[in-house]
Amino acid sequence: MLKNKYAAWSAVLIWMGIIFYFSHQPADQSENYSSSILVYVSVLADFFYPFRIEEEALHLFIRKAAHVLVYFVLGVLTYHALLRSGNPLKTAGIYALAVCFFYAVSDEVHQLFIPGRSGEVSDVLLDTTGAAGGIACIYLFNHLRDKRNKSKKERLRERKNAGETT
């Protein structure tokens, strides 16, 4: 279990490093990267969506969806690491959300010092929403799994008790 704990926290730190790397890119580099993704998404949108989507609106959507997705993953990884560290489900969820929120705040403050970038409160809200979504998914998965395992144990106990009474 101890080894798993260190691996889980290593994954959190690596993911935070990836977020830092992308946040540290000057605005023109960041714009080029998201524009290259826009090309692929535009092709998919044209294929699956019959109406014309404005490129600027699609670009904004991609950039904001990236915030949610990246912090969704951070929420999952942080929550998992806290569970591996022995925290109960609910406590781990609260701590994971706090870690993700404060990392999002620090990320936006960091961007204030990058040429052409800015720190946005709305991005912190998007990041925190993404993290909350990831944490909620894992919480529900674990809760349902525990409930299923508990009901299996109860059924086995009932069968055992029924066998003893006959």
Secondary structure, 3 states (H helix, E strand, C coil): CHHHHHHHHHHHHHHHHHHHHHHCCCHHHHHHHHHHHHHHHHHHHHHHCCCCCCHHHHHHHHHHHHHHHHHHHHHHHHHHHHHHCCCCHHHHHHHHHHHHHHHHHHHHHHHCCCCCCCCCHHHHHHHHHHHHHHHHHHHHHHHHHHHHHHHHHHHHHHHHHHHHHC
